Amino acid sequence: MFKHAWDAACDTSAPSPTFLVPQGKTYLLQPLTFNGKHCNSNNITLQIDGRIIAPTKPSAWDCETNCNHWIGFENFDGLHIQGSGTINGQGDKWWKLSCKDNEKSCQHRKPTGFMIGHSKNVDIKGLTFEDSPQMHIAFESSTLIHATELTIRAPGHSPNTDGIHIQRSTNVSIDNSTIQTGDDCISIGNESKYINISNIKCGPGHGISIGSLGIMGKTEDVEFVHVRNVTFHGTTNGVRIKTWQGGHGHARNIKFEDITSHSSTRPIIIDQYYCPHKQCKNQTSAVEISNIAYENINGTSHKKIAVQLSCSESIPCKNITMKDINLIYEKHKDKTSSYCLNARGLRNGRVHPSISCLQQEDNF
């Protein structure tokens, strides 16, 4: 029924058709991909005011093989997805198949909840996303994307449930949203640039992350990212850049500003030794990290080390700048400390904790 109604909206000759999911109704939806190539209009509105749910059990998902995503939109130029409705992936049964938690039971690739791919001029507004099997929203190979006024929530223990993941995409803006997950609130992957993130409430979760980049020796790049006006509540990280040893490429021209940390475990972290499974070999090549600015970052740290810059000996982090940083150790209201390895740059204004590997300069 859902597919037939969408096809009718696509087939219409109206210049700006609207597809409505009405308020007060719940729809059980099997995995489905909507393809803009099949639509007569390039400016479609999907108004979701009702509730859309996925099958409860992984075995009930109608997939010929493994499902890469639950709801997908591909090949659109002009798509408006909006409303007051809820999209619930009912992911708790999928989470128990997590490779991290139960390797023997990991026989399925967990699907992303909501995917926008190979599209441009797409905006998403007002919706609530809950309990995705894996990532809640993914923007892949797309440009000119705007996501605003979203609520994304899953339990803090739910594995790999990133709020929004950006991959191979440009000119993406995310703002005025609340994200509570078991993984990164927002993660930015390879071939992404011109990303603007603002006015975000994040937590629980793993913070806002660039990466991970460079896995298995790959060349991967992220650049021109601006993150501002973000509040972290009880996250494992605040603003993070993470890369694997042995990788290539770069993470550069990134700015984090006007950030507030409430009990984040690591409010500021660069990790060029990222290795979640703890079985990585030491390698000399690394993704180059440069031109990273931190400004006006305040609040409390759950651990005494509030700033961690772990950079490669062979390819150090370059041009790291910090201005007006004030992070306090929450447990004892005591001074925080920093860890700094192979990072080079400048600090200006009050920078607390002090970061010895960055040179003090009055103005920069």
C-alpha positions in Angstrom: 0.0 0.0 0.0 2.8 2.4 1.0 4.7 1.8 -2.3 1.5 2.1 -4.4 0.7 5.5 -2.8 4.2 6.7 -3.4 4.1 5.6 -7.0 0.9 7.5 -7.6 2.6 10.7 -6.2 5.6 10.1 -8.5 3.5 9.5 -11.6 1.5 12.7 -11.2 2.2 15.6 -13.6 1.7 18.2 -10.8 4.8 20.4 -10.4 5.1 19.9 -6.6 3.3 16.7 -5.4 2.9 15.9 -1.7 2.8 12.4 -0.3 1.1 12.3 3.2 1.6 9.9 6.1 -1.3 11.1 8.2 -1.3 11.9 11.9 -2.8 9.3 14.3 -1.9 6.2 12.2 0.9 3.7 12.4 2.4 2.0 9.4 4.5 -1.2 9.4 7.0 -0.8 6.6 9.3 -3.4 5.1 12.7 -2.3 3.6 11.9 0.1 0.8 14.0 2.3 -1.5 12.3 5.3 -3.4 14.0 6.2 -6.6 13.7 9.7 -8.0 14.5 8.5 -11.5 11.0 7.1 -11.6 9.2 10.3 -10.7 7.8 12.9 -13.1 8.4 15.8 -10.7 11.7 17.0 -9.3 10.2 18.7 -6.3 8.4 16.2 -4.1 7.2 16.7 -0.5 7.0 13.8 1.9 4.8 14.9 4.8 5.2 12.5 7.7 2.8 13.2 10.6 2.0 9.6 11.5 4.2 6.8 12.8 6.3 4.5 10.7 7.8 1.3 12.3 10.0 -1.4 11.1 9.4 -5.2 11.7 10.2 -6.1 15.3 12.5 -9.1 14.6 15.4 -9.2 12.1 14.0 -12.5 10.8 10.8 -10.7 9.8 12.6 -8.2 7.5 11.8 -9.0 3.9 15.3 -9.1 2.4 16.7 -11.4 -0.3 20.1 -11.0 1.3 21.2 -8.6 4.0 19.5 -5.2 4.2 21.8 -2.2 3.8 19.1 0.2 4.8 15.5 0.2 5.9 14.2 3.4 4.2 16.2 4.8 1.3 15.9 7.7 -1.1 18.1 7.8 -4.2 18.5 9.9 -7.3 16.4 12.9 -6.2 16.9 16.6 -7.1 14.4 18.5 -4.9 13.0 16.4 -2.0 11.4 17.8 1.1 10.9 15.4 4.0 9.1 17.0 6.9 6.4 16.6 9.6 5.8 15.9 13.2 5.9 12.1 12.9 8.1 9.4 14.2 10.2 6.8 12.4 11.0 3.9 14.7 13.5 1.2 13.5 12.7 -1.2 16.4 16.4 -2.0 16.6 16.7 -3.7 20.0 16.7 -7.2 18.5 19.3 -6.1 15.9 21.6 -4.7 18.6 21.9 -8.2 20.2 23.5 -9.3 16.9 26.3 -6.8 17.4 29.8 -8.1 16.5 31.1 -6.0 19.4 28.9 -7.7 21.9 28.4 -11.2 20.5 30.8 -12.3 17.7 29.3 -15.7 17.3 25.8 -14.3 16.7 27.1 -11.6 14.2 25.7 -13.1 11.0 23.9 -10.1 9.6 24.8 -6.7 8.4 22.7 -4.3 10.4 20.7 -1.8 8.2 20.9 1.9 8.4 17.5 3.3 9.3 17.1 6.2 6.8 19.4 6.8 3.9 19.7 9.7 1.3 21.9 8.7 -1.5 23.1 10.2 -4.9 20.7 13.2 -4.4 20.8 16.9 -4.1 18.6 19.7 -2.9 17.1 17.6 0.0 15.8 19.0 3.3 14.6 17.1 6.3 12.7 18.9 9.0 10.9 18.3 12.3 10.9 14.5 12.5 11.7 12.1 15.3 13.9 9.1 14.6 14.1 6.3 17.2 15.9 3.0 17.8 17.5 2.3 14.4 19.2 -1.1 14.0 22.4 0.8 13.1 22.9 4.4 12.0 19.7 6.4 12.2 20.3 8.7 9.2 23.0 8.5 6.5 23.8 11.1 3.8 25.8 9.3 1.1 27.2 10.7 -2.2 24.9 13.7 -2.0 25.1 17.5 -2.0 23.0 20.5 -0.8 21.5 18.7 2.1 19.8 20.5 5.1 18.6 18.7 8.2 17.0 20.8 10.9 14.8 20.5 14.0 15.3 16.7 14.3 15.1 14.5 17.4 17.1 11.3 17.3 17.1 9.0 20.2 18.3 5.5 21.1 19.6 4.1 24.4 23.2 4.9 25.4 24.1 1.2 25.2 22.8 0.6 21.7 25.8 -0.2 19.4 26.7 1.7 16.2 23.5 3.8 16.3 25.1 7.0 15.1 22.6 9.8 14.9 23.6 11.2 11.5 26.5 9.9 9.3 27.9 11.9 6.4 29.9 10.1 3.7 31.1 11.3 0.2 28.9 14.3 0.5 29.3 18.1 0.2 27.5 21.2 1.3 25.6 19.5 4.2 24.1 21.6 7.1 22.7 20.1 10.3 21.2 22.4 12.9 18.8 22.9 15.8 18.6 19.2 16.7 18.7 16.9 19.7 20.6 13.7 19.3 20.8 10.9 22.0 22.4 7.6 20.8 24.8 4.8 21.6 27.5 6.0 19.2 28.5 9.3 17.5 25.8 11.9 17.5 27.2 13.0 14.2 30.0 11.3 12.2 31.7 12.7 9.1 33.4 10.1 6.8 35.5 10.0 3.7 35.1 12.5 0.8 33.0 14.9 2.8 33.6 18.7 2.7 31.8 22.0 3.3 29.9 20.6 6.3 28.2 23.0 8.8 26.9 21.8 12.1 25.3 24.2 14.6 23.0 24.3 17.6 23.1 20.7 18.5 22.4 19.0 21.9 24.3 15.7 22.0 24.2 13.1 24.7 24.3 10.3 25.6 26.6 9.3 22.7 30.2 9.4 21.5 30.2 13.1 20.6 30.8 14.6 17.1 33.5 12.8 15.2 35.6 13.3 12.1 36.3 9.8 10.9 37.3 7.3 11.4 39.6 7.7 8.4 42.3 5.6 6.8 41.2 2.0 7.8 43.2 -0.7 6.0 45.6 1.8 4.5 42.9 3.6 2.6 43.3 7.2 1.3 40.5 9.2 2.8 39.8 13.0 3.1 37.6 15.3 5.1 37.9 19.1 4.9 36.1 22.4 5.5 34.0 21.4 8.5 32.6 24.0 10.9 31.0 22.8 14.2 29.6 25.5 16.5 27.1 26.0 19.4 27.1 22.4 20.5 26.3 21.1 24.0 27.5 17.7 25.1 25.8 15.9 28.0 27.6 12.9 29.5 29.2 11.8 26.2 32.3 9.7 25.9 33.9 12.3 23.7 33.2 15.9 22.8 34.8 17.0 19.5 36.9 14.2 18.1 39.1 13.4 15.1 40.0 9.7 14.7 42.3 8.1 12.2 43.8 4.6 11.8 47.5 4.0 11.6 48.7 3.1 8.1 46.1 5.3 6.4 46.6 8.2 3.9 44.8 11.4 3.0 44.0 14.3 5.3 41.6 15.9 7.8 42.1 19.6 7.5 40.5 23.1 7.7 38.2 22.1 10.6 36.9 24.5 13.3 35.2 23.7 16.5 33.8 26.8 18.4 31.3 27.8 21.1 31.2 24.3 22.6 29.9 23.4 26.1 30.8 20.1 27.8 28.8 18.8 30.7 30.8 15.8 32.0 32.1 14.5 28.7 34.9 12.0 29.3 37.2 13.5 26.6 35.9 16.9 25.6 38.7 17.5 23.0 40.5 14.6 21.3 42.6 13.9 18.3 43.5 10.2 18.0 45.8 9.1 15.1 46.1 5.7 16.8 42.4 4.8 16.6 42.0 1.1 17.2 38.7 0.0 18.8 39.5 -3.7 18.8 43.0 -3.1 20.3 44.8 -5.4 17.9 46.5 -2.9 15.6 50.1 -3.0 14.4 52.3 0.1 14.6 52.6 1.7 11.2 54.5 4.8 10.0 52.0 6.3 7.5 49.0 8.2 8.8 46.2 10.5 7.7 47.6 14.0 7.9 45.7 16.3 10.3 46.2 20.0 9.9 44.6 23.4 10.3 42.4 22.5 13.2 41.0 25.3 15.3 39.3 25.2 18.7 37.8 28.3 20.2 35.6 29.1 23.2 35.2 25.6 24.6 34.0 25.5 28.2 32.5 23.2 30.8 33.4 20.1 32.8 35.4 16.9 32.0 34.5 13.5 33.5 38.2 12.6 33.6 41.2 14.7 34.6 42.7 14.6 31.1 40.3 16.9 29.3 42.4 17.5 26.1 44.1 14.6 24.4 46.2 15.2 21.2 47.7 11.8 20.2 49.4 12.4 16.9 51.7 10.4 14.7 55.5 10.6 15.1 56.1 10.4 11.4 53.2 12.7 10.3 52.6 15.1 13.3 49.4 17.2 13.6 50.2 20.6 12.3 48.7 24.1 12.8 46.5 23.2 15.8 45.2 26.4 17.3 43.4 26.8 20.6 41.8 30.0 22.0 39.8 30.6 25.1 39.5 27.0 26.5 38.3 26.4 30.0 37.6 22.8 31.0 37.3 21.8 34.7 37.6 18.4 36.3 34.0 17.7 37.5 34.8 15.2 40.3 36.9 17.5 42.5 36.4 20.9 40.9 40.2 20.6 40.4 42.5 21.4 37.6 42.3 19.3 34.5 45.4 18.2 32.6 46.2 17.5 28.9 48.1 14.8 27.0 49.9 16.0 23.9 52.0 13.9 21.6 53.5 15.1 18.3 51.1 18.1 17.9 52.3 21.5 16.7 50.5 24.8 16.8 49.5 27.9 18.9 47.4 28.8 21.9 45.9 32.2 22.6 44.0 33.7 25.5 43.2 31.5 28.4 43.8 27.9 27.6 43.0 25.6 30.5 44.3 23.0 30.8 47.6 24.2 29.6 48.8 22.4 26.5 52.6 22.4 26.5 53.2 21.3 22.9 51.3 24.3 21.6 53.2 27.6 21.7 51.7 30.6 23.5 51.0 33.6 21.3 49.2 36.7 22.2 47.4 37.0 18.8 46.8 34.7 15.9 
